[in-house]
Amino acid sequence: MTARSWHRWQDWAALVIGVLTLLSPIVVSTDATALWTLIVFGVLIAATALWSLAQPGSVASEYVHAVLGVLLFISPWVLGYSDLGGASWTSWVAGVLTVAVGLAALPAANAEHRGLAGQH
């Protein structure tokens, strides 16, 4: 059994979340910190989603999604832009959704990883 890449809905969702986070400073008020936080996390989430899509047996990529989501969620408080409503809500919602899709993909990633490991 070979892993079929580019098929898991959770990874496509993570890609969309990453791109929307990356582009969100176009429509929400930001300062320099919020702007770069949203851009960097958007790029990282999208890149990790592409990694997951290309290598569906990669369990690590799903854990990276979860960690990035948690970091994005806490960033308004840690980096001091919680007073910017749009940027904060973008961070909170995108963070929670990123954690959710990362954790939701874990069972499928584990199954594909075990299937690939059995081939060696």
Residue pairs with C-beta under 8 A, 6 or more apart in sequence:
1 115
1 118
1 119
2 116
2 119
3 55
3 56
3 57
3 112
3 115
3 116
4 56
5 53
5 54
5 55
5 56
6 53
6 54
7 53
7 56
8 52
8 53
8 56
8 105
8 108
8 109
10 52
10 62
10 101
10 102
10 104
10 105
10 108
11 49
11 52
11 53
11 56
11 101
11 105
12 49
12 53
13 97
13 101
14 45
14 46
14 48
14 49
14 52
14 65
14 98
14 101
14 102
14 105
15 45
15 46
15 49
15 50
15 53
17 45
17 49
17 94
17 97
17 98
17 101
18 41
18 42
18 43
18 44
18 45
18 46
18 47
18 48
18 49
18 98
19 42
19 46
20 42
20 94
21 38
21 41
21 42
21 45
21 72
21 90
21 94
22 38
22 39
22 42
22 43
22 46
23 42
24 38
24 42
24 86
24 87
24 90
24 94
25 34
25 35
25 38
25 39
25 87
27 86
28 84
28 86
28 87
28 89
28 90
29 84
29 85
29 86
29 87
30 38
30 81
30 84
30 86
30 87
31 81
31 84
31 87
33 79
33 80
33 81
34 76
34 79
34 81
34 84
34 87
34 88
34 91
35 87
37 72
37 75
37 79
37 81
37 87
37 91
38 87
38 90
38 91
41 68
41 71
41 72
41 75
41 91
41 94
42 94
44 68
45 65
45 68
45 69
45 72
45 94
45 98
48 61
48 64
48 65
48 68
49 65
51 58
51 61
51 64
52 58
52 61
52 62
52 65
52 105
52 109
55 61
56 108
56 109
56 112
57 109
57 112
57 113
57 115
57 116
58 109
58 113
59 106
59 109
59 110
59 113
61 109
62 102
62 103
62 105
62 106
62 109
63 102
63 106
64 102
65 98
65 99
65 101
65 102
65 105
66 98
66 99
66 102
66 103
68 98
68 102
69 94
69 95
69 96
69 97
69 98
69 99
69 100
69 102
70 95
70 99
71 95
72 91
72 94
72 95
72 98
73 91
73 92
73 95
73 96
73 99
74 95
75 81
75 91
75 95
76 82
76 84
76 87
76 88
76 91
76 92
81 87
81 88
82 88
